[in-house]
Amino acid sequence: MLIVHDPRCTAYGSSLRPEQPARLLKTAPFLREQHPDWKWLQPTAATAAHAALAHTTAYLKRLAQPRDFDPDTPWFDDIDQHAYRATGAAIAAADAAISNPTEPVIALMRPPGHHATAHAAMGFCYLNHIAIAALHARTQHRLDRVAIWDFDAHHGNGTEAILAGRDGLLFSSVHQYPGYPGTGTSSFQNCHNWPIAPHTPATQHLAALRESLDRVIAFEPQLVMVSAGFDAYVGDPITEMTLKKNDFATLGTWLREARLPTAAVLEGGYSAELPQLVDTFLTAWAGEASYS
């Protein structure tokens, strides 16, 4: 297991918000303690040229201006640099999966990214790391087919909007609806959605997740990027879903059994159990015994 992480990602934010430094201040040390043999890589920040693969020039200029974007997505000092570092981690994770297809890899960073559109920040997200990494893989590595599997509880509306209609790219998402951001109610072109009602039994939710991953596998991608959000957990404070900890082990097991080059990117997950949820998912993906 390779974990791409820069400790500076915890140097901004507020404990009064769900997306807060404690998410990784607790998760990173927990993983280091539980798995001292796992490898860690500190990434290089992405450049504006990388970000321009998915975002407009006007928006990238706006990102550097010290004004709040919306009530969920405030300005923090150096937030643009934090976002560029998180994007760099996603790119490094994609590169690692391409160069070593049998080793699981995750970009363990904040802020998350899958709500950011080409034109705007929203939903705690400033740059769309996974869309940028997927487009980087298509252009820099000349891959013909790249798929994104998004199991975050919230629809990756930004990822969908950026990738919709683009050749060689597939977006597959399972998410709560009704729920933020209120999108992802239907499938079209290369974007496939499975909206799940609040409080849907976990067995039905898992069946949708299996179907969505099967859609990814049928695409025969040369790289799978995973928007790994852990807010579909039954104990998450901002969603109404029912997955238990062991269900995330199931998701990791499915990825291991798919035997495809795969890189994950941390998105949401706001419960106090986030360290254990991430560990359960990664441990199963790596095919190791669980200690948490």
C-alpha atoms as one frame of an Amber mdcrd trajectory, in Angstrom:
protein
   0.000   0.000   0.000   1.248   3.443  -0.980  -0.184   6.511   0.747   0.419
   9.895  -0.867   0.247  12.513   1.861   1.538  15.954   2.761   1.131  16.850
   6.464   0.606  20.491   5.499  -2.928  19.563   4.457  -3.947  19.866   8.121
  -2.651  23.461   8.456  -5.910  25.197   7.561  -9.564  25.000   8.517 -11.762
  25.138  11.578 -12.961  22.573  14.096 -16.394  24.194  13.805 -16.811  22.798
  10.266 -17.341  19.159   9.246 -14.366  19.304   6.862 -11.729  20.015   9.504
  -8.036  19.313  10.188  -8.855  16.541  12.679  -9.959  14.333   9.813  -6.346
  13.729   8.821  -4.637  14.717  12.056  -6.220  11.509  13.369  -6.311   9.323
  10.264  -2.695   9.627   9.124  -1.120   8.719  12.510  -3.620   5.886  12.945
  -2.621   4.327   9.629   1.077   4.740  10.401   0.589   2.980  13.741  -1.535
   0.158  12.371   0.609  -0.461   9.277   4.259   0.464   9.842   5.218  -1.356
   6.636   3.022   0.752   4.359   4.864   3.239   2.171   4.326   6.996   2.318
   5.095   9.528  -0.401   5.038  13.316  -0.098   3.844  14.701  -3.444   4.798
  17.740  -5.437   2.099  20.374  -5.779   0.209  20.500  -9.045   0.747  23.450
 -11.354  -1.730  25.858 -12.897  -1.203  23.957 -16.163  -2.422  20.784 -14.460
  -5.440  22.576 -13.020  -6.240  24.057 -16.429  -6.993  20.560 -17.682 -10.298
  20.837 -15.788 -10.764  24.488 -14.760 -11.113  27.784 -16.588  -8.427  30.452
 -16.476 -10.913  32.875 -14.925 -11.665  30.464 -12.082  -8.002  29.777 -11.345
  -7.484  33.527 -10.977 -10.499  33.683  -8.664  -9.061  30.866  -6.537  -6.204
  33.146  -5.467  -8.510  35.968  -4.313  -9.182  36.212  -0.548 -12.983  36.057
  -0.629 -15.327  33.272   0.485 -16.724  31.160  -2.340 -19.958  30.115  -0.624
 -21.072  29.412   2.980 -19.710  25.838   2.796 -16.516  26.803   1.007 -14.806
  29.738   2.704 -11.525  31.403   1.994  -8.649  30.263   4.192  -5.115  31.611
   4.087  -3.196  29.820   1.310  -6.233  27.697   0.374  -5.145  27.804  -3.255
  -1.803  26.244  -2.312  -3.512  23.593  -0.187  -5.750  22.755  -3.140  -2.801
  22.545  -5.539  -0.985  20.188  -3.157  -4.059  17.940  -2.928  -4.288  17.895
  -6.717  -0.601  17.022  -6.897  -1.258  14.072  -4.611  -4.052  12.803  -6.871
  -1.775  13.080  -9.902   1.020  11.273  -8.053  -1.407   8.516  -7.076  -2.514
   8.100 -10.689   1.105   8.006 -11.863   1.934   5.386  -9.241  -0.994   3.166
 -10.227   0.039   3.320 -13.865   3.683   2.521 -13.137   2.933  -0.213 -10.574
  -0.546  -1.588 -11.349  -0.562  -4.216  -8.601   0.040  -1.831  -5.679  -2.976
  -0.039  -4.161  -2.464   3.711  -3.729  -4.481   6.490  -2.129  -4.056  10.260
  -2.062  -4.793  10.990   1.605  -5.263  14.734   1.519  -7.636  17.616   2.072
  -9.433  19.630   0.848 -11.615  17.168  -1.060 -12.391  17.923  -4.686 -15.281
  16.196  -6.437 -17.788  19.074  -6.109 -15.511  21.690  -7.699 -16.682  22.541
 -11.213 -14.706  24.055 -14.057 -15.947  27.484 -13.005 -16.502  27.375  -9.235
 -15.560  26.073  -5.816 -18.338  24.485  -3.757 -19.056  21.864  -1.113 -15.678
  22.109   0.688 -13.934  21.635  -2.704 -11.650  24.126  -4.497 -10.013  22.097
  -7.288 -11.357  18.874  -8.754  -8.361  16.665  -8.031  -9.742  13.432  -9.445
 -10.937  14.980 -12.709  -7.561  16.653 -13.182  -5.724  13.384 -12.448  -7.943
  11.471 -14.881  -7.363  14.034 -17.630  -3.642  13.994 -16.839  -3.618  10.219
 -17.265  -5.425  10.510 -20.607  -3.091  13.174 -21.984   0.278  12.622 -20.313
   0.191   8.820 -20.283  -1.898   8.546 -23.470  -4.364   6.134 -21.897  -7.375
   5.340 -24.042  -9.819   4.645 -21.194  -9.930   6.047 -17.658 -12.857   5.441
 -15.305 -13.879   7.176 -12.084 -15.842   5.270  -9.428 -17.340   7.635  -6.849
 -18.763   6.039  -3.691 -18.929   9.241  -1.655 -22.381   9.867  -0.151 -22.642
  13.096  -2.117 -22.852  13.192  -5.893 -19.604  14.241  -7.568 -21.363  16.913
  -9.566 -18.156  18.725 -10.461 -16.474  15.588 -11.743 -19.527  14.723 -13.807
 -19.792  18.214 -15.301 -16.098  18.312 -16.210 -15.964  14.840 -17.754 -19.408
  14.650 -19.402 -19.177  13.814 -23.094 -15.389  13.423 -23.129 -14.062  10.463
 -25.081 -12.231   7.757 -23.171 -13.628   8.739 -19.780 -16.347   7.137 -17.640
 -17.961   8.457 -14.459 -19.922   6.082 -12.194 -21.465   7.325  -8.938 -23.651
   6.044  -6.095 -24.919   8.771  -3.773 -27.703   9.931  -1.498 -30.671  11.646
  -3.130 -32.380  13.793  -1.984 -29.216  15.293  -0.604 -26.466  17.784  -1.373
 -25.829  18.926  -4.101 -29.138  17.750  -5.557 -27.695  16.374  -8.799 -27.036
  12.903 -10.179 -30.647  11.824 -10.653 -30.174  10.288 -14.098 -27.540   8.816
 -16.373 -26.411  10.232 -19.707 -23.557   9.950 -22.176 -20.526   8.642 -20.259
 -21.956   9.452 -16.802 -23.845   6.795 -14.838 -25.670   7.535 -11.595 -27.327
   5.461  -8.897 -29.249   7.813  -6.571 -30.019   6.191  -3.213 -32.804   7.423
  -0.927 -31.921   8.353   2.663 -32.026   5.402   5.082 -31.940   2.826   2.262
 -30.903  -0.547   3.757 -27.211  -1.255   3.386 -27.873  -4.401   1.333 -29.627
  -2.326  -1.349 -26.924   0.337  -1.222 -24.230  -2.314  -1.671 -26.133  -3.812
  -4.599 -26.066  -0.405  -6.311 -22.366  -0.041  -5.547 -21.677  -3.451  -7.063
 -23.648  -2.542 -10.189 -21.814   0.762 -10.496 -18.414  -0.909 -10.179 -19.429
  -3.549 -12.710 -20.178  -0.703 -15.118 -16.621   0.546 -14.551 -15.121  -2.911
 -15.115 -17.141  -3.400 -18.317 -15.568  -0.201 -19.662 -12.207  -2.050 -19.583
 -10.326   0.945 -18.194  -6.564   1.166 -18.200  -6.845   3.157 -14.985  -9.560
   3.401 -12.335  -9.687   6.491 -10.143 -11.800   6.182  -6.983 -13.484   9.107
  -5.242 -13.300   7.446  -1.840 -15.748   9.208   0.444 -16.636   7.644   3.779
 -19.721   9.718   4.538 -22.116   6.921   3.519 -21.275   5.492   6.953 -24.272
   5.114   9.254 -22.602   7.309  11.883 -21.723  10.232   9.618 -23.116  13.514
  10.976 -24.096  15.132   7.659 -25.694  12.254   5.710 -28.511   9.733   6.168
 -27.048   6.493   4.890 -26.578   3.075   6.432 -23.237   1.498   5.497 -21.344
  -0.133   8.363 -17.574  -0.300   8.781 -17.301  -3.777   7.282 -19.143  -2.613
   4.169 -16.109  -0.475   3.334 -14.019  -3.632   3.609 -16.318  -5.092   0.966
 -15.570  -2.152  -1.345 -11.846  -2.641  -0.850 -12.157  -6.367  -1.524 -14.004
  -5.665  -4.772 -11.199  -3.378  -5.928  -8.603  -6.021  -5.103 -10.553  -8.682
  -6.996 -10.989  -6.415 -10.037  -7.211  -6.477 -10.595  -7.177  -3.142 -12.414
  -4.630  -0.330 -12.004  -6.387   1.783  -9.386  -5.726   4.981  -7.460  -8.052
   6.350  -4.781  -8.503   9.948  -3.664  -9.975  10.807  -0.266 -13.169  12.832
  -0.564 -15.685  13.072   2.303 -16.190  11.305   5.612 -16.888  13.376   8.712
 -17.517  10.958  11.559 -15.099  10.407  14.426 -14.620   6.878  13.052 -12.985
   8.081   9.831  -9.560   6.602  10.715 -11.080   3.154  11.242 -13.201   3.396
   8.085 -10.232   4.339   5.909  -8.125   1.609   7.500 -10.817  -1.013   6.945
 -11.144  -0.082   3.273  -7.406   0.071   2.597  -6.605  -3.097   4.546  -9.146
  -5.092   2.571  -7.949  -3.572  -0.706  -4.379  -4.564   0.191  -5.535  -8.075
   1.090  -4.282  -7.878   4.663  -5.807  -8.797   8.005  -7.631  -5.974   9.784
  -6.285  -4.664  13.089  -8.747  -1.841  13.770
